[in-house]
Amino acid sequence: MRISTNMIYDKGVGSMQRQWSDLLHTQQQLSTGRRVLTPADDPIAASRALEIGQSQGVNTQFMTNTGYAEDRLKLLENKLTGVDDTLQYIREKTVAAGNGIYKEEDLGYLATDLRAQFDSLLALANSQDGTGDYLFSGYRSNVQPFSGSVAGVSYAGDYGTQTIQVSASRYMPVSLPGSDIFTATREVNDDLVAALTGEHADGTANTGDASLTGTLAPLADGSIDMDKLGRRYEIVYNDPAGYDVYEYEPGNPDRVTIATGLADLTSLADPTSPNYIGVNLAVSGTPGDGDRFEVFVSSNNMFDNLGLLIDSMERPGPSGMAGGAVAVGLDNLDGALENILKVRAQVGSQLTETESLQSLGSDLNLQYSEVISGLMDVDYVDAISRLAQQQTYLQAAQQSFMQVSNLSLFNYL
């Protein structure tokens, strides 16, 4: 085989270039701290690291989502705490209203205070987050959920619950429909009806021995007419004409006449009757002329019940504050408070869960990082040793090339 000068130079240069390439690759590994610079360096490790990196990215996004959920839940808890505090304050004032020494003027002052608390509750029910979304509108977060006054409050939201995905299989609720908090605070059953014995218009006691009991009157399909909840009625017996029935409407300073001269009260439970109020009232005993009774039909709606309470303070009915309105008001407030505590317990449980998820997510991210590091990171001891070895090889290649390239027959002429 003939060896030409060009072949000697090509082989020598090629050998040195390979040595330079190996040396540069090792130097890049040391400077970046990565063993696998391209997938070609270790296809299996690169593929595995890519897969784990994607899983780590998903886990990081879940942690971010959990942070958003935690912020939203803390805002909900803050607003619910405000509702709880306001209801507790109203309850204290309601207990005070039962004090027999309070005059009508004093009750008026209490009613004014409770009107302000009512407005405070309504504002809390219409709370918004930092982006302007309403917290208690369900899915309709751009719609103000509650509007109205003591005379009546309507709900414009829906019954949905917004969620955020915080893990592969967990969608955490981060909103609450206002219906669950403010308009479903008591069960709809006969406990909502309170039929109370009152006194004559001149303040004297009833002369007869009659008393009333009341239950909700179901419609033909067995359902309850929800529009007839949150009402207050006065029943007056005039001998021998019969019973007169009046309604006190919050916001209306005048009594509304429902019926006069009724021989009995059965028509009040008949949906086809113009006297219909949705309540079965039964009389036991014999009423005396001028005897008065009061009927409270509470609602499952917190605002309707507060409207009843405030109206009772502003114009006490025949059973008086201590005799009826306070007891009914306390029952309704206790139901609202119990419901708020239940909702707060749910939110508190979710906040505990977010803390756990954040901790688990951090641990999982650390595990992913450790696995990726094991697959991709350079062994500095091995790389430094290899770099020194490659430098030696390169120097040897250079020296040998110089020696070989100096060989020539012209040196002997």
ZILIN-V261426 format. One record per residue. N is the residue number from 0. RES is the residue in one small letter. D_FIRST is the distance of its C-alpha to the first C-alpha in Angstrom with 2 decimals. Layout:
((N | RES | D_FIRST) (N | RES | D_FIRST))
//
This chain:
((0 | m | 0.00) (1 | r | 3.75) (2 | i | 6.45) (3 | s | 9.62) (4 | t | 13.08) (5 | n | 14.14) (6 | m | 11.65) (7 | i | 12.99) (8 | y | 16.44) (9 | d | 16.23) (10 | k | 15.13) (11 | g | 17.75) (12 | v | 20.41) (13 | g | 19.89) (14 | s | 20.26) (15 | m | 23.37) (16 | q | 24.83) (17 | r | 24.66) (18 | q | 26.37) (19 | w | 28.90) (20 | s | 29.58) (21 | d | 30.26) (22 | l | 32.38) (23 | l | 34.32) (24 | h | 35.00) (25 | t | 36.40) (26 | q | 38.44) (27 | q | 39.91) (28 | q | 40.87) (29 | l | 42.70) (30 | s | 44.40) (31 | t | 45.60) (32 | g | 46.27) (33 | r | 44.60) (34 | r | 41.84) (35 | v | 41.30) (36 | l | 40.75) (37 | t | 39.73) (38 | p | 40.13) (39 | a | 36.39) (40 | d | 36.68) (41 | d | 38.92) (42 | p | 40.17) (43 | i | 42.74) (44 | a | 44.23) (45 | a | 44.34) (46 | s | 46.12) (47 | r | 48.55) (48 | a | 49.29) (49 | l | 50.01) (50 | e | 52.41) (51 | i | 54.20) (52 | g | 54.35) (53 | q | 56.11) (54 | s | 58.54) (55 | q | 59.18) (56 | g | 59.90) (57 | v | 62.40) (58 | n | 64.02) (59 | t | 64.30) (60 | q | 66.03) (61 | f | 68.42) (62 | m | 69.24) (63 | t | 69.97) (64 | n | 72.17) (65 | t | 73.93) (66 | g | 74.67) (67 | y | 76.22) (68 | a | 78.23) (69 | e | 79.46) (70 | d | 80.62) (71 | r | 82.48) (72 | l | 84.06) (73 | k | 85.23) (74 | l | 86.88) (75 | l | 88.56) (76 | e | 89.77) (77 | n | 91.17) (78 | k | 93.17) (79 | l | 94.37) (80 | t | 95.54) (81 | g | 97.54) (82 | v | 99.11) (83 | d | 99.96) (84 | d | 101.56) (85 | t | 103.59) (86 | l | 104.87) (87 | q | 105.85) (88 | y | 107.80) (89 | i | 109.53) (90 | r | 110.41) (91 | e | 112.07) (92 | k | 114.12) (93 | t | 115.08) (94 | v | 116.40) (95 | a | 118.36) (96 | a | 119.84) (97 | g | 121.51) (98 | n | 123.66) (99 | g | 127.24) (100 | i | 128.30) (101 | y | 125.96) (102 | k | 127.98) (103 | e | 126.93) (104 | e | 126.00) (105 | d | 123.71) (106 | l | 122.02) (107 | g | 121.47) (108 | y | 119.62) (109 | l | 117.44) (110 | a | 116.74) (111 | t | 115.68) (112 | d | 113.26) (113 | l | 111.87) (114 | r | 111.42) (115 | a | 109.14) (116 | q | 107.23) (117 | f | 107.01) (118 | d | 105.37) (119 | s | 102.99) (120 | l | 101.96) (121 | l | 101.50) (122 | a | 99.22) (123 | l | 97.15) (124 | a | 96.92) (125 | n | 95.51) (126 | s | 92.92) (127 | q | 89.65) (128 | d | 86.25) (129 | g | 84.38) (130 | t | 83.18) (131 | g | 86.70) (132 | d | 86.34) (133 | y | 89.43) (134 | l | 88.94) (135 | f | 91.53) (136 | s | 91.08) (137 | g | 88.69) (138 | y | 86.12) (139 | r | 88.32) (140 | s | 87.24) (141 | n | 88.18) (142 | v | 91.78) (143 | q | 94.48) (144 | p | 95.49) (145 | f | 99.13) (146 | s | 101.93) (147 | g | 105.67) (148 | s | 108.33) (149 | v | 110.79) (150 | a | 112.29) (151 | g | 109.08) (152 | v | 105.30) (153 | s | 102.90) (154 | y | 99.26) (155 | a | 96.81) (156 | g | 93.57) (157 | d | 92.12) (158 | y | 91.43) (159 | g | 87.63) (160 | t | 85.61) (161 | q | 82.50) (162 | t | 79.52) (163 | i | 76.21) (164 | q | 73.27) (165 | v | 72.57) (166 | s | 70.33) (167 | a | 68.61) (168 | s | 71.90) (169 | r | 74.60) (170 | y | 76.42) (171 | m | 78.90) (172 | p | 82.21) (173 | v | 82.66) (174 | s | 85.89) (175 | l | 89.25) (176 | p | 91.53) (177 | g | 94.83) (178 | s | 96.62) (179 | d | 95.41) (180 | i | 96.79) (181 | f | 99.83) (182 | t | 101.10) (183 | a | 100.70) (184 | t | 102.27) (185 | r | 104.77) (186 | e | 104.99) (187 | v | 107.17) (188 | n | 109.98) (189 | d | 113.68) (190 | d | 113.11) (191 | l | 112.83) (192 | v | 116.54) (193 | a | 119.13) (194 | a | 122.78) (195 | l | 125.00) (196 | t | 128.74) (197 | g | 129.93) (198 | e | 133.27) (199 | h | 135.83) (200 | a | 135.38) (201 | d | 137.92) (202 | g | 135.90) (203 | t | 138.13) (204 | a | 136.78) (205 | n | 136.65) (206 | t | 139.91) (207 | g | 138.66) (208 | d | 136.62) (209 | a | 133.87) (210 | s | 130.15) (211 | l | 127.09) (212 | t | 123.90) (213 | g | 121.05) (214 | t | 117.89) (215 | l | 115.39) (216 | a | 116.42) (217 | p | 113.51) (218 | l | 113.16) (219 | a | 113.47) (220 | d | 109.78) (221 | g | 110.10) (222 | s | 108.28) (223 | i | 109.76) (224 | d | 110.61) (225 | m | 108.46) (226 | d | 110.39) (227 | k | 113.46) (228 | l | 111.85) (229 | g | 112.47) (230 | r | 116.17) (231 | r | 119.46) (232 | y | 122.85) (233 | e | 126.50) (234 | i | 128.90) (235 | v | 132.62) (236 | y | 135.42) (237 | n | 138.62) (238 | d | 141.49) (239 | p | 142.32) (240 | a | 139.96) (241 | g | 136.77) (242 | y | 133.36) (243 | d | 131.88) (244 | v | 128.12) (245 | y | 126.39) (246 | e | 122.79) (247 | y | 121.53) (248 | e | 118.52) (249 | p | 116.43) (250 | g | 116.77) (251 | n | 119.99) (252 | p | 123.07) (253 | d | 125.40) (254 | r | 125.68) (255 | v | 124.77) (256 | t | 127.34) (257 | i | 125.79) (258 | a | 129.03) (259 | t | 132.75) (260 | g | 135.40) (261 | l | 133.12) (262 | a | 135.03) (263 | d | 131.91) (264 | l | 128.27) (265 | t | 126.60) (266 | s | 125.78) (267 | l | 123.48) (268 | a | 120.99) (269 | d | 121.29) (270 | p | 118.45) (271 | t | 120.77) (272 | s | 123.46) (273 | p | 123.75) (274 | n | 124.40) (275 | y | 121.03) (276 | i | 119.38) (277 | g | 117.13) (278 | v | 119.00) (279 | n | 121.28) (280 | l | 124.20) (281 | a | 126.69) (282 | v | 130.02) (283 | s | 131.65) (284 | g | 135.21) (285 | t | 137.62) (286 | p | 136.89) (287 | g | 139.69) (288 | d | 140.59) (289 | g | 138.16) (290 | d | 135.67) (291 | r | 132.13) (292 | f | 128.74) (293 | e | 125.20) (294 | v | 122.07) (295 | f | 118.55) (296 | v | 115.72) (297 | s | 112.63) (298 | s | 109.22) (299 | n | 105.67) (300 | n | 104.95) (301 | m | 105.08) (302 | f | 106.26) (303 | d | 109.08) (304 | n | 110.33) (305 | l | 110.27) (306 | g | 112.20) (307 | l | 114.83) (308 | l | 115.09) (309 | i | 115.46) (310 | d | 118.00) (311 | s | 119.96) (312 | m | 120.19) (313 | e | 121.31) (314 | r | 124.01) (315 | p | 124.65) (316 | g | 125.80) (317 | p | 128.68) (318 | s | 126.89) (319 | g | 126.12) (320 | m | 123.07) (321 | a | 123.73) (322 | g | 124.95) (323 | g | 122.06) (324 | a | 119.63) (325 | v | 118.24) (326 | a | 117.65) (327 | v | 115.95) (328 | g | 113.92) (329 | l | 112.74) (330 | d | 111.68) (331 | n | 109.63) (332 | l | 108.11) (333 | d | 107.22) (334 | g | 105.46) (335 | a | 103.51) (336 | l | 102.59) (337 | e | 101.48) (338 | n | 99.27) (339 | i | 97.74) (340 | l | 97.05) (341 | k | 95.32) (342 | v | 93.09) (343 | r | 92.35) (344 | a | 91.40) (345 | q | 88.90) (346 | v | 87.39) (347 | g | 87.33) (348 | s | 85.50) (349 | q | 82.88) (350 | l | 82.48) (351 | t | 81.86) (352 | e | 79.26) (353 | t | 77.45) (354 | e | 77.26) (355 | s | 75.77) (356 | l | 73.27) (357 | q | 72.20) (358 | s | 71.67) (359 | l | 69.72) (360 | g | 67.61) (361 | s | 66.75) (362 | d | 65.75) (363 | l | 63.60) (364 | n | 61.87) (365 | l | 61.11) (366 | q | 59.62) (367 | y | 57.45) (368 | s | 56.23) (369 | e | 55.40) (370 | v | 53.37) (371 | i | 51.46) (372 | s | 50.88) (373 | g | 49.46) (374 | l | 47.06) (375 | m | 46.00) (376 | d | 46.69) (377 | v | 44.09) (378 | d | 44.27) (379 | y | 44.51) (380 | v | 43.76) (381 | d | 40.55) (382 | a | 39.54) (383 | i | 40.32) (384 | s | 38.37) (385 | r | 35.39) (386 | l | 35.74) (387 | a | 35.69) (388 | q | 32.62) (389 | q | 30.80) (390 | q | 31.94) (391 | t | 30.47) (392 | y | 27.10) (393 | l | 27.21) (394 | q | 28.27) (395 | a | 25.48) (396 | a | 22.91) (397 | q | 24.65) (398 | q | 24.87) (399 | s | 21.26) (400 | f | 20.24) (401 | m | 22.71) (402 | q | 21.40) (403 | v | 17.75) (404 | s | 18.96) (405 | n | 21.07) (406 | l | 18.38) (407 | s | 18.38) (408 | l | 18.74) (409 | f | 21.92) (410 | n | 23.52) (411 | y | 23.64) (412 | l | 25.13))
//
